Amino acid sequence: MTGPFLNFLKIFLPFALLLFGIQYTITLQLFVTTPFYYSLWSVYVFHFIATVASYLFLLFVHKSFPDKAGYTFMGTGVLKMMACVIFLIPMIQSDIVNRVPDVGAFFIPYFLFLLFETMVAVRLINKV
């Protein structure tokens, strides 16, 4: 399991760092005066940990029950979405007037990470 996981990290870590750098640069240039509830690094740490955890679980299930890996991917996707809602509850309940920048700063990387994870998971599932 370490081989596929290390291969995943070799691709995923630069991908995540590149996305972080791009979003950080854009945030500094375009949203200088916009106060964000969550710092950009906390959003990316959340996405990184959630993606790595779900991929590790997918690898475990794929090794033990290869025919159930697709269901595992769907299940971890649902769990990640519930974790996102829990992560965003403090911001939703806060008295911030304009939540659009915070929601964008959270869900743009969420969908890009999801796209990456989907491509890697499909490649893994098709190995059966």
N, C-alpha and C positions, 0 to 999 in steps of 0.2 A: 504494500500500500504506500510505502514511502516514495517509490519511483513515480507513480502517477501524481502524487501530491506535490512532490518537489517540482515536477514538470509544470503543474498547475501554478505553483507559486512563482516560478521563473517567468511566466507570462503575466500572471495576475498582478504581482507587485509593481512592475513597471507601468502596467495599464492604470492601476489605481494612483500611483504617484504622478503620472502624466495628467490624468483627469484632475487631480487635486491642484496641480500647478496651473493648469488652464483656468479652472474655476477661481482659484485664488487671484490670479492676474486680472481676470474679468471683474471680480468683485472689487478689487482695489481701484480699478479704472472707472467703473460705471456706478458703483454703489458706495461711494466714499462717505456720504452723509447718512446712509441708511443703517439704522441700528438693527442688528440681527439678534434674535433670541438665543440661537445656538451658534457657537463658533464653528467655523468651517472644518477645523480639524476634528471636532467631536462628531460631526455628521459623517465624515469619512472613516473615522475609527469604528463607528457603529456599523456602517455598510461593510467595511472590510471584515470585521469579526463575524457579522451575520453571513456573509458570503463564504468565508473560509469554513465556518462551522457547518453550513449546509452542504458544502462540497465534501467535507470530511465524512459526514453522515451518508451522503450519496455514494462515496467510495466504499464505505463499510457495507452498505446494503448491496451494492453492485457485486462485491466480492462474495458475499454470503448468499444472496438471492438475486441473481442477475435479471430474472424476469420481473422483479418488483421495483427496479430502479426508476422507471418512469413514474410510478405512483409515488415513490419517495421524493422525486423532484417536485411533483405537484404539491405534496404535503409540506415540504420545507418551504415552498413558495407561499403557501397559506400562513404558515407559522411566521415567516419573515414579515408578511404584511401585518399580522397582529402585533408583532414586535414594533413595527413602524408606528402603528397607532399608539401603542403604549409610550414609545419614545416621544411622540409629538403631543401627548396630552398636556404636559405642563405649558407648552407654547399656546395650545388652543385655549386653555383656561386662563392665560395671562391677560393683562389689559392692553396688549399691543393692538393698536388701531389697524395697521396694515400688515396682514399676515402673508400677503402674496410673495414678497421676497424670501421669507423664511420657507414657505412651502416650495417655491421654485428651487431654492438652494438645497432642499432636502430631496425632492423627487426627481430632479434632473439626474443627479448621480445614481439615485435608486434605479431608475430605468436603464441607465447605461450599464450599471453593474449587473442588472437582471439580464440584459441582452448578452453580456459577456458570459454569465453563468449558464444561460440557455444554450449558447453555442458549444461550450465545453461539455455540458451535460448531454446534449444530443450526440456529440462525438463519442462520449463514454458509453452511452446506452446502445449506440449502434455497433459497438465492439462485440456484442453478444453473439 
